[in-house]
């Protein structure tokens, strides 16, 4: 499979990597952690997205909280 690198639309240099910077995304009154993706040479914003790492960490925290709640309930039932 070949390389999928493109050129920055501003400086026209080949983009081999991106710099990511955090930002807050507001949608319908909700806040999401996001990132902007920048050309590492001229810092032009090339895109923005919800931060996938933050989404995964949030999902994991919710799952862990649910499992802890289930464990507590099962423990209470076992003591009866």
C-alpha positions, 0 to 999 in steps of 0.5 A: 500500500502506498503513502497517503501523505498530502500537501499543506494547502498553505505552505504546500509542503508535504505533510508527513505528520500533524500537530494536534492541539486540544479544544472544546467543541460545543454541540447542542449545549454539550461540551466535548473534548476535541483536537485541531490538526495543524501543519507542523511547518506553518501551523495552518489548521488542517482539520478538527475532530472530537478527541478519540482518546478522550471519547475512549477514556470517557467510555471506559470510565462509564463502564467501570462506574457501571461495573462497580455499581453492579458489584456493590449491588451483588455484594449487598444481595449476597449479604442477605 
